[in-house]
Structure formats: structure tokens, C-alpha cells
Amino acid sequence: MSGQPPLLGVVRYMVTHMLAGNVVVVRSIYEVLGQNDSPSMIVRRYGLSKHAVKGYIQRIVERCGSRRRAEIIVSRVGPIVLGAVEPIVVDDGNVAVCKLCMVCSPDNARMVNDPSVRYSHVRRLHKAVVEMHIRRVLDELRAQVAGHGGGEVRG
Ligand SMILES: [Zn+2]
């Protein structure tokens, strides 16, 4: 995953979490890097551990090579992912159910309350869906950039 361009890496990471139903992970990344909220605010807001929040942020910054570049990319990409991507893994009582695998997924019982299991389920089993949503997010980003900046990306 480290060889891909930063924008693609960020979009892939956020789209995969969103499809996995890890909406608070995507919101946390957007609110810290795109809106400059502090990680401790996020911890209070969503009940995630500070360690987890720092891990998500660190993964994005690593993909981008610098904190500033991560902020620019996430501030653009975050609202598109949050607005345009519907989770395919949903909570259903004490299991989480993948809407594409339905009841036959062996991961269903393990996915509830475990963002990393949900993430790896989507990444391993639904590559085509992930790629489709990546293309959709990049198309929307291109349309926004063309519409507001005359083809020029402004940070
Ligand atoms: Zn599935």
C-alpha cells in the first residue's frame, strides 16, 4: 500500500473504513486533519481510545508524507467520502452484518465493535466495490476542483 500516490492512498483508506461501517473513524480523521479538532476532543466525542485515534491519524500522515499535505487532502476528500459512500457493514443486534455477504459471512460475529476486523473484511472480500467507490470519489473531487478553482487545486 505504501507505493501508491498519497491522494489515492487516503481515498482508499477512508473509503474502505466507510464501507466497513467505521463511520466514526472517517469522521475522526476528517475532524482532526480537516477541521483541526484535537484528538482528545475526538476521544470524548466518539468514545474511541486515544491510542486508536492517533493510529488512524498516523496512518494517513504516513501515506501523505507530511502533516500539511495530509490536512489539505483530507479537508477535500473527507466531506465527499462522508456524503457519498454508504456502509455495507451494518450493526444488527450483537453481530455486524455485511450487506453483500449477508448471513453467510464467517466474519459477522467478529465484526461488531472491532473496526479492524470490519476494515479487513471489506479490503479482502469486496475489492471491486472499494475500487468503484474510489473512482466515484475521485470523479467528484475532479468536478469540484474544475468547478471552483479553474482546474487548479488550492490548499
Ligand atoms: Zn462482505
Boltz pocket constraint, residues with backbone or C-beta under 6 A from the ligand:
constraints:
  - pocket:
      binder: B
      contacts: [[A, 98], [A, 99], [A, 100], [A, 101], [A, 102], [A, 105], [A, 121], [A, 125], [A, 126]]
      max_distance: 6.0
